[in-house]
Amino acid sequence: MPSPKTVARIPMLHTRWSSFSRDGRMFIVGDHEGRAQIFDGHTFKPRGRLLVGHAGTITNADFSPDGRTLVSDGRPTTVET
């Protein structure tokens, strides 16, 4: 098995999770401070502004099948779209 290779450094502290869109064109990274950032899946550069809104830790997020909607959940129990 090949050893892991760093392809990009994501400028977020305490990254909790990441999720790719189905087509691989975007991915999102979230942290325990309720922040998330969408990145380009090819260049690894941020797309748009930093997303904030959760009062606490974001525990998961996923793109809709068409990649146009993002849903996240966190603690305390919330759902953001």
KOLTI-77436 format. One record per atom (N, C-alpha, C): residue number from 1; chain; atom name; x, y, z. Coordinates in steps of 0.02 Angstrom, whole numbers, plus 50000, padded with zeros to 5 digits. Each point is the difference from the previous one (the first is absolute). Example, Ala and Ser with C-alpha at 12.3 -4.5 7.8 and 13.67 -1.06 7.14 Angstrom:
BEGIN
NODE tigu drenlum vexmi    xx    yy    zz
NODE    1       A     N 50660 49716 50390
NODE    1       A    CA 49955 50059 50000
NODE    1       A     C 50045 50060 50000
NODE    2       A     N 49982 50053 49964
NODE    2       A    CA 50042 50059 50003
NODE    2       A     C 49961 50055 50037
***
This chain:
BEGIN
NODE tigu drenlum vexmi    xx    yy    zz
NODE    1       A     N 50042 49941 50000
NODE    1       A    CA 49958 50059 50000
NODE    1       A     C 50045 50062 50000
NODE    2       A     N 49986 50048 49955
NODE    2       A    CA 50041 50061 49998
NODE    2       A     C 49992 50042 50062
NODE    3       A     N 50052 50036 50018
NODE    3       A    CA 49996 50044 50059
NODE    3       A     C 49959 50062 49983
NODE    4       A     N 49967 50030 50050
NODE    4       A    CA 49959 50059 49988
NODE    4       A     C 50043 50058 49975
NODE    5       A     N 49970 50043 49960
NODE    5       A    CA 50034 50057 49971
NODE    5       A     C 49959 50063 50013
NODE    6       A     N 50030 50052 50025
NODE    6       A    CA 49965 50063 50011
NODE    6       A     C 49992 50035 49933
NODE    7       A     N 49938 50016 49983
NODE    7       A    CA 49987 50036 49937
NODE    7       A     C 49980 50072 50012
NODE    8       A     N 49978 50016 50061
NODE    8       A    CA 49982 50069 50016
NODE    8       A     C 49997 50008 50076
NODE    9       A     N 50013 50059 50022
NODE    9       A    CA 49991 50016 50071
NODE    9       A     C 49939 50045 50005
NODE   10       A     N 49951 49979 50039
NODE   10       A    CA 49938 50037 50008
NODE   10       A     C 50006 50046 50060
NODE   11       A     N 49990 50066 49990
NODE   11       A    CA 50011 50048 50055
NODE   11       A     C 49942 50003 50049
NODE   12       A     N 49985 49945 50033
NODE   12       A    CA 49947 49999 50051
NODE   12       A     C 50028 49965 50061
NODE   13       A     N 49987 50029 50058
NODE   13       A    CA 50023 49970 50062
NODE   13       A     C 49952 49945 50021
NODE   14       A     N 50027 49947 50028
NODE   14       A    CA 49959 49948 50030
NODE   14       A     C 49948 49972 49952
NODE   15       A     N 50021 49981 49941
NODE   15       A    CA 49955 49972 49950
NODE   15       A     C 49967 49937 50028
NODE   16       A     N 49934 49997 49994
NODE   16       A    CA 49961 49944 50027
NODE   16       A     C 49980 49951 49946
NODE   17       A     N 49989 50022 49940
NODE   17       A    CA 49974 49956 49947
NODE   17       A     C 50008 50034 49933
NODE   18       A     N 49992 49962 49947
NODE   18       A    CA 49999 50027 49933
NODE   18       A     C 49954 49956 49958
NODE   19       A     N 49974 50028 49946
NODE   19       A    CA 49954 49963 49957
NODE   19       A     C 50006 50026 49929
NODE   20       A     N 50007 49955 49951
NODE   20       A    CA 50003 50019 49930
NODE   20       A     C 49931 50000 49968
NODE   21       A     N 49989 50044 49952
NODE   21       A    CA 49939 49997 49960
NODE   21       A     C 50004 49937 49957
NODE   22       A     N 49944 49978 49975
NODE   22       A    CA 49999 49937 49962
NODE   22       A     C 50042 50003 49937
NODE   23       A     N 50005 50058 49969
NODE   23       A    CA 50039 50006 49939
NODE   23       A     C 50074 50016 50013
NODE   24       A     N 50018 50010 50064
NODE   24       A    CA 50069 50013 50019
NODE   24       A     C 50024 50071 49986
NODE   25       A     N 49956 50043 49977
NODE   25       A    CA 50020 50068 49983
NODE   25       A     C 50008 50045 50062
NODE   26       A     N 49970 49981 50056
NODE   26       A    CA 50004 50040 50061
NODE   26       A     C 50006 49953 50060
NODE   27       A     N 50028 50027 50054
NODE   27       A    CA 49997 49965 50063
NODE   27       A     C 49992 50052 50055
NODE   28       A     N 49974 49978 50056
NODE   28       A    CA 49989 50045 50057
NODE   28       A     C 50037 49973 50060
NODE   29       A     N 50028 50046 50039
NODE   29       A    CA 50037 49982 50061
NODE   29       A     C 49968 50039 50056
NODE   30       A     N 49989 49968 50057
NODE   30       A    CA 49970 50033 50057
NODE   30       A     C 50041 49992 50063
NODE   31       A     N 49988 50044 50048
NODE   31       A    CA 50038 49996 50062
NODE   31       A     C 49955 50001 50061
NODE   32       A     N 50030 49993 50059
NODE   32       A    CA 49961 49997 50062
NODE   32       A     C 49975 50068 50023
NODE   33       A     N 50018 50053 49965
NODE   33       A    CA 49978 50067 50018
NODE   33       A     C 49940 50023 49959
NODE   34       A     N 49970 49953 49963
NODE   34       A    CA 49940 50016 49961
NODE   34       A     C 50013 50033 49934
NODE   35       A     N 50061 49995 49975
NODE   35       A    CA 50018 50030 49935
NODE   35       A     C 50009 49946 49948
NODE   36       A     N 49984 50018 49938
NODE   36       A    CA 50011 49954 49944
NODE   36       A     C 50023 50040 49940
NODE   37       A     N 50039 49968 49957
NODE   37       A    CA 50024 50033 49939
NODE   37       A     C 49994 49951 49942
NODE   38       A     N 49974 50024 49944
NODE   38       A    CA 49998 49960 49939
NODE   38       A     C 50063 50014 49961
NODE   39       A     N 50030 49947 49972
NODE   39       A    CA 50061 50005 49961
NODE   39       A     C 49989 49970 49931
NODE   40       A     N 50039 50023 49952
NODE   40       A    CA 50000 49971 49933
NODE   40       A     C 50034 49932 50005
NODE   41       A     N 49970 49949 49972
NODE   41       A    CA 50026 49932 50004
NODE   41       A     C 50061 49987 49957
NODE   42       A     N 50017 50046 49955
NODE   42       A    CA 50059 49991 49957
NODE   42       A     C 50058 50045 50020
NODE   43       A     N 49984 50063 50018
NODE   43       A    CA 50054 50047 50018
NODE   43       A     C 50010 50004 50075
NODE   44       A     N 49953 49977 50040
NODE   44       A    CA 50001 50002 50073
NODE   44       A     C 49997 50072 50027
NODE   45       A     N 49979 50047 49959
NODE   45       A    CA 49992 50069 50022
NODE   45       A     C 49929 50011 50026
NODE   46       A     N 49993 50044 50050
NODE   46       A    CA 49933 50014 50027
NODE   46       A     C 49953 50027 49946
NODE   47       A     N 49937 49980 50005
NODE   47       A    CA 49948 50026 49956
NODE   47       A     C 49950 50038 50043
NODE   48       A     N 49995 50064 49989
NODE   48       A    CA 49953 50040 50039
NODE   48       A     C 50027 50016 50069
NODE   49       A     N 49954 50024 50041
NODE   49       A    CA 50018 50022 50067
NODE   49       A     C 49997 49943 50050
NODE   50       A     N 50031 50010 50057
NODE   50       A    CA 49996 49953 50056
NODE   50       A     C 49928 49997 50024
NODE   51       A     N 49974 49941 50009
NODE   51       A    CA 49931 49991 50022
NODE   51       A     C 49997 49995 50076
NODE   52       A     N 49960 50041 50031
NODE   52       A    CA 49991 49999 50072
NODE   52       A     C 49926 49999 50016
NODE   53       A     N 49981 49980 50059
NODE   53       A    CA 49930 50000 50017
NODE   53       A     C 49982 49949 50054
NODE   54       A     N 50039 49947 50005
NODE   54       A    CA 49987 49952 50054
NODE   54       A     C 50025 50029 50066
NODE   55       A     N 49962 49987 50052
NODE   55       A    CA 50018 50024 50067
NODE   55       A     C 50058 49960 50030
NODE   56       A     N 50011 49940 49974
NODE   56       A    CA 50052 49956 50027
NODE   56       A     C 50031 49959 49945
NODE   57       A     N 50024 49941 50018
NODE   57       A    CA 50034 49955 49954
NODE   57       A     C 49956 49978 49943
NODE   58       A     N 50026 50003 49939
NODE   58       A    CA 49966 49970 49943
NODE   58       A     C 50022 49927 49999
NODE   59       A     N 49953 49955 50000
NODE   59       A    CA 50018 49929 50003
NODE   59       A     C 49999 49966 49932
NODE   60       A     N 49965 50029 49951
NODE   60       A    CA 49997 49969 49934
NODE   60       A     C 49970 50050 49951
NODE   61       A     N 50015 49990 49937
NODE   61       A    CA 49969 50039 49946
NODE   61       A     C 50004 49959 49936
NODE   62       A     N 49955 50013 49955
NODE   62       A    CA 50000 49965 49937
NODE   62       A     C 49967 50042 49947
NODE   63       A     N 50021 49990 49938
NODE   63       A    CA 49971 50034 49943
NODE   63       A     C 49940 49961 49975
NODE   64       A     N 49951 50035 49972
NODE   64       A    CA 49944 49966 49967
NODE   64       A     C 50027 49965 49937
NODE   65       A     N 49963 49953 49971
NODE   65       A    CA 50024 49965 49941
NODE   65       A     C 50019 50047 49942
NODE   66       A     N 49965 50056 49992
NODE   66       A    CA 50017 50045 49946
NODE   66       A     C 50054 50051 50019
NODE   67       A     N 50024 49998 50063
NODE   67       A    CA 50054 50044 50022
NODE   67       A     C 49980 50072 50013
NODE   68       A     N 49936 50015 49998
NODE   68       A    CA 49977 50070 50008
NODE   68       A     C 49981 50018 50071
NODE   69       A     N 49989 49950 50042
NODE   69       A    CA 49978 50012 50069
NODE   69       A     C 50047 49963 50048
NODE   70       A     N 50015 50033 50055
NODE   70       A    CA 50042 49970 50052
NODE   70       A     C 49959 49998 50064
NODE   71       A     N 50001 49943 50033
NODE   71       A    CA 49965 49992 50064
NODE   71       A     C 50052 49981 50052
NODE   72       A     N 49996 50032 50059
NODE   72       A    CA 50046 49984 50054
NODE   72       A     C 49962 49991 50065
NODE   73       A     N 50029 49962 50045
NODE   73       A    CA 49971 49992 50066
NODE   73       A     C 50055 50005 50052
NODE   74       A     N 49980 50013 50062
NODE   74       A    CA 50051 50010 50051
NODE   74       A     C 49971 49997 50070
NODE   75       A     N 50043 50020 50047
NODE   75       A    CA 49981 50002 50070
NODE   75       A     C 50001 50072 50023
NODE   76       A     N 49953 50024 50037
NODE   76       A    CA 49939 49966 50017
NODE   76       A     C 49961 49982 49937
NODE   77       A     N 49953 49955 50005
NODE   77       A    CA 49965 49972 49943
NODE   77       A     C 49970 50054 49957
NODE   78       A     N 50027 50006 49939
NODE   78       A    CA 49975 50049 49951
NODE   78       A     C 50006 49970 49930
NODE   79       A     N 49962 50027 49955
NODE   79       A    CA 50008 49984 49929
NODE   79       A     C 50000 50065 49963
NODE   80       A     N 50051 50011 49959
NODE   80       A    CA 50005 50061 49960
NODE   80       A     C 50000 49980 49927
NODE   81       A     N 49967 50041 49957
NODE   81       A    CA 50001 49988 49928
NODE   81       A     C 50025 50061 49964
***
